[in-house]
Amino acid sequence: MDRVPEIDFAKGVLIFLMVMCHVTYFGFMKDVMWDVSHFVYSFHMSGFFIISGYLLNINKDYRLYFNHLFRRIVIPYLLFNGIYCILIYIVKNYTGLATSNNNSFELSWKLLSDIILVPNSTYWYLQNLAVSMCLYYVFVKFYTKSYFISIIFSVIAILFVNGLYDGYNVFYAICFIAGAILRRNGIKITVFFYPSFISLLLMFILAFYCKLSFSLYASAIMTVLGLSVLFKIYEKADESKIVRFFTLLGYNTLSLVVFSSYFTGIMKNLFNFGSGWMSIIGGILSLFVAVSFSLLIAKIFDICKLSSIVFGVKSLYHPIKK
């Protein structure tokens, strides 16, 4: 599928919101940001999973498909979540926060299980995405008699996996399947989620009605409305600098998912911005560092020819095409 500018813009905004929610400096505005985070969490990752499902291409041989899945998602997840887990372990031991008295074998086993099953920070997205991609492909490609029945089997498998491992989010997996269904049936995502600013008003009304405590049904509605608003913003602000900025982020979502956690962690643990306005400046600075340095690291990976080794792609960083 060729790139769709509206989709790249929406992805960019959603991934930016994800990074923003991992920045925790807002001092005396903490209560306000807590409410903002609740509002954002009601739609941003579910919307991202819908788009991920919509962009999924299953029209390829299973060997190519699973090679792509393994190289682009599984290896980066295991590698960078693994490094993150090890760094946390080192920091806890260095600061005296580690309380375990287990022997070295038990600690090594726990660390290995954490790397595979306990994703930190943004890495849960890669884990959930990998499982969803696997389940959808298996049932849709290998059970070809009825697409409807294959979807039912996929949902049953999702529930089964969630029963075995509660870290796998059923709601996000269903959102992924919904996006894949749209593509399968040739329904344009920018048409299905009809662009409208009225949706923004409805989002605020629903948030007020739910008191920012969203049920799954309310989150589903917020997701539909959120994507509608994003597509409308792109429609009205096409080619503006802010649109180009978020479109650039949409081109480079994998880099932000993989690298941003390190920089938000560094800024949070190494710098104390205090309270008041300094905490707000610290939050903005942390957000800037996480986004810009994630893109810089992606560029460095390309220059050092590491992108093909680690991610299985020639270029990890993607500039906006003029």
C-alpha positions as CSV (number, residue, x, y, z in Angstrom):
1,M,0.0,0.0,0.0
2,D,1.3,3.5,-0.9
3,R,1.6,5.9,1.9
4,V,-1.5,7.8,2.8
5,P,-0.6,11.3,4.1
6,E,-3.7,11.4,6.5
7,I,-2.7,8.1,8.0
8,D,1.0,9.1,8.5
9,F,-0.2,12.4,10.2
10,A,-2.6,10.5,12.5
11,K,0.1,8.0,13.4
12,G,2.5,10.8,14.1
13,V,0.1,12.5,16.5
14,L,-0.8,9.3,18.2
15,I,2.8,8.2,18.7
16,F,3.6,11.7,20.0
17,L,0.9,11.4,22.6
18,M,2.3,8.0,23.6
19,V,5.7,9.6,24.2
20,M,4.1,12.6,26.0
21,C,2.3,10.3,28.4
22,H,5.6,8.8,29.4
23,V,6.9,12.2,30.5
24,T,6.0,12.8,34.1
25,Y,7.2,16.3,35.0
26,F,4.4,18.7,35.5
27,G,4.7,19.8,39.2
28,F,1.7,21.8,40.4
29,M,-0.1,20.9,37.2
30,K,0.1,17.2,38.1
31,D,-3.7,16.8,38.6
32,V,-4.4,18.5,35.2
33,M,-1.9,16.3,33.4
34,W,-3.4,13.3,35.1
35,D,-6.8,14.2,33.6
36,V,-5.2,14.9,30.2
37,S,-3.5,11.4,30.3
38,H,-6.8,9.7,31.1
39,F,-8.4,11.6,28.1
40,V,-5.5,10.6,25.8
41,Y,-5.3,7.0,26.9
42,S,-9.0,6.6,26.0
43,F,-8.2,6.7,22.2
44,H,-4.5,7.1,21.3
45,M,-3.2,3.5,21.5
46,S,-6.5,1.9,20.3
47,G,-6.4,4.3,17.3
48,F,-2.8,3.3,16.7
49,F,-3.7,-0.4,16.7
50,I,-6.6,0.2,14.2
51,I,-4.1,1.9,11.9
52,S,-1.6,-0.9,12.4
53,G,-4.2,-3.5,11.4
54,Y,-5.3,-1.4,8.4
55,L,-1.7,-1.2,7.1
56,L,-1.1,-4.9,7.6
57,N,-0.3,-6.7,4.3
58,I,-1.0,-10.5,4.5
59,N,-0.8,-11.1,0.8
60,K,2.6,-12.7,0.9
61,D,4.0,-16.1,1.5
62,Y,4.1,-17.2,5.1
63,R,7.9,-17.4,5.1
64,L,8.2,-13.8,3.9
65,Y,5.5,-12.7,6.3
66,F,7.0,-14.3,9.4
67,N,10.5,-13.3,8.4
68,H,9.2,-9.7,8.3
69,L,7.4,-10.1,11.6
70,F,10.5,-11.6,13.2
71,R,13.1,-9.1,11.8
72,R,11.0,-5.9,12.1
73,I,9.2,-6.5,15.4
74,V,10.3,-9.5,17.4
75,I,14.1,-9.0,17.3
76,P,13.8,-5.2,18.1
77,Y,11.4,-6.0,20.9
78,L,13.7,-8.7,22.5
79,L,16.8,-6.6,21.9
80,F,15.7,-3.2,23.2
81,N,13.4,-4.4,25.9
82,G,16.2,-6.7,27.0
83,I,18.7,-3.8,27.2
84,Y,16.0,-1.8,29.1
85,C,15.5,-4.6,31.6
86,I,19.2,-5.0,32.1
87,L,19.6,-1.3,32.7
88,I,16.8,-1.3,35.2
89,Y,18.4,-4.2,37.0
90,I,21.8,-2.4,37.1
91,V,20.2,0.8,38.3
92,K,18.3,-0.9,41.1
93,N,21.4,-2.7,42.3
94,Y,23.5,0.4,42.1
95,T,20.9,2.5,44.0
96,G,20.2,-0.3,46.5
97,L,16.5,-0.6,45.4
98,A,16.9,-4.3,44.5
99,T,15.6,-6.4,47.4
100,S,15.8,-9.9,45.9
101,N,18.0,-12.5,47.6
102,N,17.8,-15.0,44.8
103,N,21.0,-16.7,43.6
104,S,22.6,-15.8,40.3
105,F,20.8,-18.6,38.3
106,E,17.3,-17.5,39.6
107,L,18.1,-13.9,38.9
108,S,19.2,-14.7,35.4
109,W,16.1,-16.8,34.8
110,K,13.9,-14.0,36.1
111,L,15.7,-11.4,33.9
112,L,15.2,-13.6,30.8
113,S,11.5,-14.1,31.6
114,D,11.1,-10.4,32.1
115,I,12.7,-9.7,28.7
116,I,10.3,-12.0,26.9
117,L,7.1,-11.6,28.9
118,V,7.3,-8.3,30.8
119,P,7.7,-5.4,28.3
120,N,8.8,-2.1,29.8
121,S,7.6,1.3,28.8
122,T,6.6,1.5,25.1
123,Y,7.8,-2.1,24.3
124,W,4.4,-3.6,25.2
125,Y,3.1,-2.3,21.9
126,L,5.6,-4.4,19.9
127,Q,4.8,-7.5,22.0
128,N,1.0,-7.1,21.5
129,L,1.5,-6.2,17.9
130,A,3.6,-9.3,17.2
131,V,1.0,-11.6,18.8
132,S,-1.9,-9.9,16.9
133,M,-0.1,-10.1,13.6
134,C,0.6,-13.8,14.1
135,L,-2.9,-14.8,15.2
136,Y,-4.6,-12.9,12.4
137,Y,-2.4,-14.3,9.7
138,V,-2.6,-17.9,10.9
139,F,-6.4,-18.0,10.9
140,V,-7.1,-15.8,7.8
141,K,-4.5,-17.4,5.6
142,F,-4.8,-21.0,6.6
143,Y,-8.6,-21.1,7.0
144,T,-9.8,-19.7,3.6
145,K,-13.3,-21.2,3.5
146,S,-14.9,-18.3,5.3
147,Y,-13.4,-14.9,6.3
148,F,-16.1,-14.4,8.9
149,I,-15.3,-17.8,10.5
150,S,-11.5,-17.0,10.4
151,I,-12.2,-13.8,12.3
152,I,-14.2,-15.6,14.9
153,F,-11.3,-18.1,15.3
154,S,-8.9,-15.1,15.6
155,V,-11.0,-13.5,18.4
156,I,-11.3,-16.8,20.2
157,A,-7.5,-17.2,20.0
158,I,-7.0,-13.7,21.3
159,L,-9.2,-14.5,24.3
160,F,-7.3,-17.7,24.8
161,V,-3.9,-16.0,24.7
162,N,-5.2,-13.3,27.1
163,G,-6.2,-16.1,29.5
164,L,-2.7,-17.5,29.4
165,Y,-1.0,-14.2,29.6
166,D,-2.8,-11.1,30.9
167,G,-0.2,-8.8,29.4
168,Y,-1.9,-9.3,26.1
169,N,-4.5,-6.6,25.7
170,V,-7.8,-8.0,24.2
171,F,-9.2,-4.5,23.4
172,Y,-6.2,-3.4,21.5
173,A,-6.1,-6.8,19.7
174,I,-9.7,-6.3,18.6
175,C,-8.9,-2.8,17.4
176,F,-6.1,-4.3,15.3
177,I,-8.5,-6.9,13.8
178,A,-11.0,-4.1,13.1
179,G,-8.4,-2.2,11.1
180,A,-7.5,-5.3,9.2
181,I,-11.1,-6.0,8.4
182,L,-11.4,-2.5,6.9
183,R,-8.5,-3.1,4.6
184,R,-9.7,-6.6,3.6
185,N,-13.1,-5.1,2.6
186,G,-11.6,-2.2,0.7
187,I,-13.0,0.4,3.0
188,K,-10.9,3.5,3.2
189,I,-10.0,4.3,6.8
190,T,-10.3,8.1,6.0
191,V,-13.8,7.5,4.9
192,F,-15.0,5.1,7.6
193,F,-13.8,7.5,10.3
194,Y,-15.5,10.5,8.7
195,P,-13.4,13.7,9.2
196,S,-15.3,16.1,11.4
197,F,-14.6,18.7,14.2
198,I,-18.0,17.8,15.7
199,S,-16.3,14.6,16.9
200,L,-14.0,16.7,19.1
201,L,-17.1,18.2,20.8
202,L,-18.5,14.7,21.3
203,M,-15.3,13.5,22.8
204,F,-15.4,16.2,25.5
205,I,-19.1,15.5,26.2
206,L,-18.4,11.8,26.6
207,A,-15.3,12.5,28.7
208,F,-17.4,14.8,31.0
209,Y,-20.2,12.2,31.1
210,C,-17.8,9.4,32.1
211,K,-15.8,11.6,34.4
212,L,-12.6,10.4,32.6
213,S,-13.3,6.9,33.7
214,F,-13.8,5.2,30.4
215,S,-15.4,1.7,29.9
216,L,-14.3,-0.4,26.9
217,Y,-17.4,0.8,25.1
218,A,-16.7,4.4,25.8
219,S,-13.1,3.9,24.8
220,A,-14.2,2.4,21.5
221,I,-16.4,5.5,20.8
222,M,-13.5,7.8,21.8
223,T,-11.3,6.0,19.4
224,V,-13.7,6.4,16.5
225,L,-14.2,10.1,17.3
226,G,-10.4,10.6,17.9
227,L,-9.5,9.3,14.4
228,S,-12.3,11.4,12.9
229,V,-10.8,14.5,14.5
230,L,-7.3,13.8,13.4
231,F,-8.3,13.2,9.8
232,K,-10.2,16.5,9.8
233,I,-7.2,18.4,11.2
234,Y,-5.1,17.1,8.4
235,E,-7.8,18.1,5.9
236,K,-7.9,21.7,7.2
237,A,-4.2,22.1,7.9
238,D,-2.6,20.3,5.0
239,E,1.0,21.3,4.2
240,S,1.4,23.4,7.3
241,K,4.6,23.0,9.3
242,I,2.8,21.4,12.2
243,V,1.3,18.8,9.9
244,R,4.7,18.1,8.3
245,F,6.2,17.6,11.7
246,F,3.6,15.1,12.8
247,T,3.8,13.4,9.4
248,L,7.5,13.0,9.9
249,L,6.8,11.3,13.2
250,G,4.3,9.1,11.4
251,Y,7.0,8.1,9.0
252,N,9.2,7.1,11.9
253,T,6.9,5.5,14.5
254,L,9.1,2.4,14.9
255,S,12.1,4.5,15.8
256,L,10.1,6.4,18.4
257,V,8.7,3.2,19.9
258,V,12.1,1.6,20.2
259,F,14.3,4.5,21.3
260,S,12.2,7.1,23.1
261,S,11.9,5.0,26.3
262,Y,15.6,5.4,26.9
263,F,15.5,9.1,26.7
264,T,12.4,9.6,28.8
265,G,14.0,7.3,31.4
266,I,17.3,9.3,31.3
267,M,15.6,12.6,31.7
268,K,13.4,11.4,34.5
269,N,16.1,9.7,36.5
270,L,19.1,12.0,36.0
271,F,17.6,15.4,36.1
272,N,15.5,17.0,38.8
273,F,13.5,19.9,37.5
274,G,11.8,20.6,40.8
275,S,8.3,21.9,40.8
276,G,6.3,24.8,39.5
277,W,7.2,26.2,36.1
278,M,10.5,24.5,36.0
279,S,8.8,21.1,36.1
280,I,6.7,22.2,33.0
281,I,9.9,23.3,31.2
282,G,11.5,20.0,32.2
283,G,8.5,18.1,30.7
284,I,8.7,20.0,27.5
285,L,12.5,19.5,27.3
286,S,12.1,15.8,28.0
287,L,9.6,15.4,25.3
288,F,11.9,17.3,22.8
289,V,14.9,15.2,23.8
290,A,12.9,11.9,23.5
291,V,11.6,12.7,20.0
292,S,14.6,14.4,18.4
293,F,17.2,12.0,19.8
294,S,15.1,9.0,18.7
295,L,15.1,10.3,15.2
296,L,18.8,11.0,15.5
297,I,19.6,7.5,16.6
298,A,17.6,6.1,13.7
299,K,19.7,8.2,11.3
300,I,22.9,7.0,13.0
301,F,21.7,3.3,12.6
302,D,21.3,4.0,8.9
303,I,24.8,5.6,8.6
304,C,26.5,2.8,10.4
305,K,24.6,0.1,8.4
306,L,23.0,-1.2,11.6
307,S,19.4,-0.9,10.3
308,S,19.6,-3.9,8.1
309,I,21.3,-6.0,10.8
310,V,18.9,-5.1,13.7
311,F,15.7,-4.2,11.9
312,G,16.0,-6.0,8.5
313,V,15.6,-2.7,6.6
314,K,17.9,-0.6,4.5
315,S,16.7,2.7,6.1
316,L,15.2,3.1,9.6
317,Y,14.9,6.9,9.3
318,H,12.4,8.1,6.7
319,P,12.4,11.8,5.7
320,I,9.2,13.3,4.3
321,K,9.0,13.1,0.6
322,K,8.5,16.4,-1.2
